[in-house]
Amino acid sequence: NQLPNNIREIALIVLQFRAEIGSEVKLPDMKEYERSIVEYFQKDFKSDLISVNVLTDSFITSEIVRSGLTLLPFLVIGFVIMATFSSITFSISATALKQMNIHK
């Protein structure tokens, strides 16, 4: 039985929770707690009506690092292409202007 209401559709609800962290709480414990919350909503929580996205500082940091590491091969390939292109065009330009010399 659904209660009558005026709400037709809800696209997004944001709940933000903040807590005062005491001096007795250690940083690794706090990160582990945040990761356990993220893991619960990613693996255990199931709902056909609600899609939960949890954002914590430690989770966002780890995702940025993980994404950055996946881009590392492209960065290396780009640097190799740039260095090769620069060396070739510099050599061609120096040869064309008769500035290429074995003693330089």
N, C-alpha and C positions, 0 to 999 in steps of 0.2 A: 504494500500500500504506500503510494507516494502522496506526500502532503502537497496541497496546491500552493504554488508560489508564483511570483512574477518573473523569475529568472528563466530565460529561454535558452541561453547558451553562455558558458564561461570558457574563454579560450586560455586564460593564463591567470594563475594565482601564485603570488610570491609570498613565501613566509621566510622571514629572516630572524634567526635566533642569535643572540649575543649573550655571552656569559662573562662574568668577572672571574678571571683566573687568579687564584691565590698563589702565594709564593711556594706552597707545598707541592704544586703541580709542576712536574718536569716536562720540558719540551718534547722529548720522545714519547712520553705517555700521552700527551695531548695529540700528537700526530697519529699515534696508533688508534686513539679513540675516534678521531676524524675519519681515518681509513676504515674503521669498522662500521661507521655509519654509512659511508659510501658503498662499502661491500654489501651491507644488508639490503640497501635499496636497489643495487644492481643485480644481486643474485637471488635474494629470498623474497622480496616484496613483489607480489603479483596482483595486478588489477587491470580489468578491461576498461575501466573508466578513467583511471588516473595514471599519468606518466610523470614520475618523480625524477627530477634532476637535482642532485646534491652538489653544491660547489663549496669546497673548503680551501683554505690557503694551501695546505699540504697537497691536496689532490690536484689543484690547478698547477702548482709548481711541478709536480711529478709528470703531469701530462705535457707541459711545455717542454720539459727536458726530454721526454720520450719522443715527442714530435720533432724536436730539434735534432736528435740523434738519427732519426730516419731520413732527414734531409742532408746529412753529412756527405754521403756519396755524391749527390748532385753538386754540392759545394766544391768538392775536390775535382770533379769532372769539369765544372765551369772554370775553375782556376787553371787547370791544365790547358783547356782550350784557349783561354785568354792569354796565358804566357806563350803558348805556341804561336798564336796569331800575331802577338806583339813582336816576337822575335823574328818571324818570317817577314812581316811588313817592314820592320826596322832594317833588316838586312837588304831587302829589295830596294828600299828608298836610299840607303847609303850607297849601294852599288850603282844605282841609276844616277846619283849626283856625284859619283866618283869620290866619295868620302870614305869608302871602305878600304881599309889598309890593314895588313897583317900586324903592323906594329901598334895599332890602336887597341 
